[in-house]
Amino acid sequence: MKTLTNSVALDAYWMPFTPNRKFKAAPRMLVEASGMYYRSDDGRDILDGSAGLWCVNAGHGRKEIASAVAAQLEGLDYAPSFQLGHPLAFRFAERLAEIAPPGLDRIFFTGSGSESVDTALKIALAYQRAIGQGTRTRLVGRERGYHGVGFGGISVGGLVNNRRAFSTLHGVDHMRHTHDPSRNLFCKGPPEHGAELADDLERLVQLHGAETIAAVIVEPVAGSTGVLLPPQGYLKRLREIATRHGILLIFDEVITGFGRLGSPFAAQHFDVAPDIMTTAKGLTNGAMPMGAVFTSRHVHDALMQGPEAAIELFHGYTYSGHPAACAAGLASLDIYQREGLFMRAAELEEHWQRNLLSLQNAPHIADIRAMGLIAAIELSPRPDDPGSRGFDVFVDCFEKGLLVRANGDTIALSPPLIIDRDQIDRITQTLFDILRKTR
């Protein structure tokens, strides 16, 4: 079969988070998708083990979403959201509020996860100012956290390669990460040890003063750094400390939202209520760029003060609440709820964990972490070339018909929630076969 790359020039497109020269020397191209599979430009079916980029939770090619978007574009392709509205944005916000953790029922639409994070940080600062706590300007993130690529996100984020080349915001500090391989290895679900790491927020309170800290932001499960699971009791402890000191707690659920752990959101799975929650990715099943920030009623209402004609929050985006994105989101919600996909990860979790942990004795395995329908296979790095083994496994998987994510030497898995047990078995067998042959 003639490949797409024989007829398409590759020079003009500057690809994100990609070594462009290396990719364009040996491109991997996807041209179609349906259900659990991509189709490569050379005609091979590629089992999607990563839900695209953590986002296609209901599987690919959902005609209900495509039809909803097409109909919306024909009727109302775009509507500005400044001083004007359209019905779908209000309807979508209402539907999201119905599945949100209790009280997080005020929704601000964005265009991506990065925009959601920067929006959440700005809302937190505006809230503290609105309640007379204007000295609270400091933001706290966590080492090894990923919160997108806006300047706010890279500032509270803790991935060094995202930070080292760019200036970051002043007045930001970081808690320690929760990864502790000396005590927690090969975990099925949250590790037993490490709840006390939440006390690092107390250390920062003692260092800076609670009266200077506006908010702390964490991923319930840290995804892009290699799927770091929260220790048992960690998130509850963090919630208690934040509440005691008047610090807003932000959950970044861009990855964990919309069924990844077996409930609509990780906040419900862990029974911990944040003050603000960021989402994107699965919000529209990856079909349209969109994000949403969920805020608690007390945060929202604190800003609804002053003259009615005054703008309460000087913030927004050209594409906030885009009509076609709202149509995609509503259609995605219909699928999630009709097919029970929010609970699907809980139904498959035992089979998922048993399969992934069966790789424990395969070559090069340093650790495996799994819960819900998310997992990480951490490989021992090559002494002379860290990260190369993980990349080689990623490429070999693609050649063998499996898409995975490689974060350094960690292979991350987060398949669409429609996956079946046989497909889980195939993922495991493919990885085992490849690891046996990997140098």
FENMO-V167706 format. One record per backbone hydrogen bond with DSSP energy under -0.5 kcal/mol. NH is the residue of the N-H (numbers start at 1). CO is the residue of the C=O. E is the energy in kcal/mol with one decimal. If there is no record, write none. Layout:
NH;CO;E + NH;CO;E
This chain:
6;3;-1.5 + 7;4;-1.9 + 8;4;-1.2 + 14;12;-0.6 + 15;13;-0.8 + 18;15;-0.6 + 20;18;-1.5 + 23;19;-2.6 + 24;20;-2.6 + 25;21;-0.9 + 26;22;-0.9 + 26;23;-1.2 + 29;27;-0.5 + 31;39;-3.1 + 32;39;-1.3 + 34;37;-2.9 + 35;60;-2.3 + 37;34;-2.4 + 38;46;-2.7 + 39;32;-2.5 + 40;44;-2.8 + 41;29;-1.6 + 43;40;-1.9 + 46;38;-2.9 + 47;45;-0.6 + 47;401;-2.7 + 48;36;-3.1 + 49;47;-1.0 + 49;403;-1.7 + 53;51;-1.2 + 54;50;-2.6 + 55;51;-2.4 + 56;51;-2.4 + 57;55;-2.0 + 59;56;-1.3 + 60;35;-2.9 + 63;61;-0.8 + 65;62;-0.8 + 66;62;-1.8 + 67;63;-2.7 + 68;64;-1.9 + 69;65;-2.5 + 70;66;-2.5 + 71;67;-2.5 + 72;68;-2.0 + 73;69;-2.6 + 74;70;-1.8 + 75;71;-1.6 + 76;72;-3.4 + 83;81;-0.7 + 89;86;-1.0 + 90;86;-0.9 + 91;87;-2.4 + 92;88;-2.9 + 93;89;-2.2 + 94;90;-2.0 + 95;91;-2.2 + 96;92;-2.5 + 97;93;-2.3 + 98;94;-1.3 + 99;95;-0.8 + 99;96;-0.8 + 100;96;-0.9 + 104;101;-2.2 + 105;103;-1.6 + 106;295;-1.5 + 108;293;-2.5 + 109;107;-0.5 + 110;291;-2.8 + 116;112;-1.9 + 117;113;-2.3 + 118;114;-2.2 + 119;115;-2.4 + 120;116;-2.5 + 121;117;-2.4 + 122;118;-2.0 + 123;119;-2.6 + 124;120;-2.3 + 125;121;-2.1 + 126;122;-2.6 + 127;123;-2.7 + 128;124;-2.1 + 129;125;-1.9 + 130;126;-2.3 + 131;127;-1.8 + 132;129;-1.4 + 133;128;-3.3 + 136;133;-2.1 + 137;135;-1.6 + 137;212;-0.9 + 138;212;-3.3 + 139;171;-2.0 + 140;215;-2.3 + 141;173;-2.7 + 142;156;-0.9 + 143;175;-2.8 + 144;158;-1.9 + 145;142;-2.0 + 147;148;-0.5 + 154;150;-3.0 + 155;151;-1.2 + 156;152;-2.2 + 157;153;-1.6 + 158;145;-3.1 + 160;158;-0.7 + 162;159;-1.1 + 163;159;-0.9 + 163;160;-0.9 + 164;160;-2.9 + 166;163;-1.5 + 169;151;-0.6 + 173;139;-2.0 + 175;141;-2.5 + 180;178;-0.5 + 183;180;-1.7 + 184;180;-2.7 + 185;183;-0.5 + 187;368;-1.0 + 189;187;-0.8 + 189;370;-3.1 + 197;194;-2.0 + 198;195;-1.8 + 199;196;-1.7 + 200;197;-1.6 + 201;198;-2.0 + 202;199;-0.6 + 203;199;-1.5 + 204;200;-1.8 + 205;201;-2.0 + 206;202;-2.4 + 207;203;-1.8 + 208;204;-2.9 + 209;205;-2.3 + 212;209;-2.1 + 213;210;-1.5 + 214;138;-3.2 + 214;212;-0.6 + 215;138;-1.1 + 216;248;-2.6 + 217;140;-2.6 + 218;250;-2.2 + 222;228;-1.9 + 223;221;-0.8 + 226;223;-2.1 + 227;223;-1.7 + 228;222;-2.4 + 229;227;-0.6 + 232;191;-2.7 + 234;231;-2.2 + 237;233;-2.1 + 238;234;-2.4 + 239;235;-2.3 + 240;236;-2.2 + 241;237;-2.1 + 242;238;-2.5 + 243;239;-2.4 + 244;240;-2.2 + 245;241;-1.5 + 246;243;-1.3 + 247;242;-2.8 + 248;214;-2.3 + 250;216;-2.9 + 250;248;-0.6 + 251;249;-0.5 + 251;276;-2.4 + 252;218;-2.6 + 252;250;-0.6 + 253;251;-1.0 + 253;278;-2.1 + 257;253;-2.0 + 258;264;-2.5 + 259;263;-1.1 + 259;264;-1.0 + 260;256;-0.6 + 261;256;-0.5 + 261;263;-0.5 + 262;259;-0.9 + 268;265;-0.7 + 269;265;-1.6 + 270;266;-2.9 + 272;267;-2.3 + 274;272;-0.7 + 275;249;-2.6 + 276;249;-1.7 + 277;294;-2.6 + 278;251;-2.4 + 279;292;-1.8 + 282;254;-0.6 + 283;280;-2.6 + 284;281;-1.3 + 285;282;-0.8 + 286;281;-1.6 + 287;284;-1.9 + 291;110;-1.9 + 292;279;-1.6 + 293;108;-3.0 + 294;277;-3.2 + 294;292;-0.5 + 295;106;-2.8 + 295;293;-0.5 + 296;275;-2.4 + 297;103;-1.2 + 300;296;-2.4 + 301;297;-3.1 + 302;298;-1.1 + 303;299;-0.7 + 303;300;-1.3 + 304;300;-0.6 + 304;301;-0.7 + 305;303;-1.8 + 310;307;-1.6 + 315;313;-2.1 + 320;317;-1.7 + 322;319;-1.6 + 326;322;-2.7 + 327;323;-2.2 + 328;324;-2.2 + 329;325;-2.6 + 330;326;-2.8 + 331;327;-2.2 + 332;328;-2.2 + 333;329;-2.6 + 334;330;-2.1 + 335;331;-1.9 + 336;332;-2.9 + 337;333;-2.6 + 338;334;-2.7 + 339;335;-2.6 + 340;337;-0.6 + 341;336;-2.1 + 342;336;-0.7 + 343;340;-1.0 + 344;340;-0.5 + 345;341;-0.6 + 347;343;-1.6 + 348;344;-1.8 + 349;345;-1.1 + 352;348;-2.8 + 353;349;-3.1 + 354;350;-2.6 + 355;351;-2.2 + 356;352;-2.5 + 357;353;-2.8 + 358;354;-0.9 + 358;355;-0.5 + 359;356;-1.6 + 360;357;-1.6 + 361;358;-0.5 + 362;359;-2.3 + 365;362;-1.2 + 366;378;-3.3 + 367;378;-1.6 + 369;376;-2.3 + 370;187;-2.0 + 371;374;-2.1 + 373;260;-2.4 + 374;371;-1.9 + 375;413;-2.2 + 376;369;-2.6 + 377;411;-2.8 + 378;367;-2.7 + 378;376;-0.6 + 379;377;-0.5 + 379;409;-2.9 + 380;364;-2.8 + 382;385;-0.5 + 385;382;-1.4 + 388;385;-1.8 + 391;387;-1.8 + 392;388;-2.5 + 393;389;-2.2 + 394;390;-2.1 + 395;391;-2.5 + 396;392;-2.8 + 397;393;-2.7 + 398;394;-2.1 + 399;395;-2.3 + 400;396;-1.6 + 401;398;-1.5 + 402;397;-2.6 + 403;47;-3.1 + 404;402;-0.6 + 405;412;-2.1 + 407;405;-0.6 + 407;410;-3.2 + 408;406;-0.7 + 410;407;-1.6 + 411;377;-2.8 + 411;409;-0.5 + 412;405;-2.5 + 412;410;-0.6 + 413;375;-2.7 + 414;49;-2.3 + 416;48;-0.6 + 417;57;-2.4 + 419;416;-1.7 + 424;420;-1.8 + 425;421;-2.3 + 426;422;-2.1 + 427;423;-2.2 + 428;424;-2.2 + 429;425;-2.6 + 430;426;-2.7 + 431;427;-2.3 + 432;428;-2.3 + 433;429;-2.6 + 434;430;-2.2 + 435;431;-2.8 + 436;432;-2.0 + 437;433;-0.7 + 437;434;-0.9 + 438;434;-0.8 + 438;435;-0.6
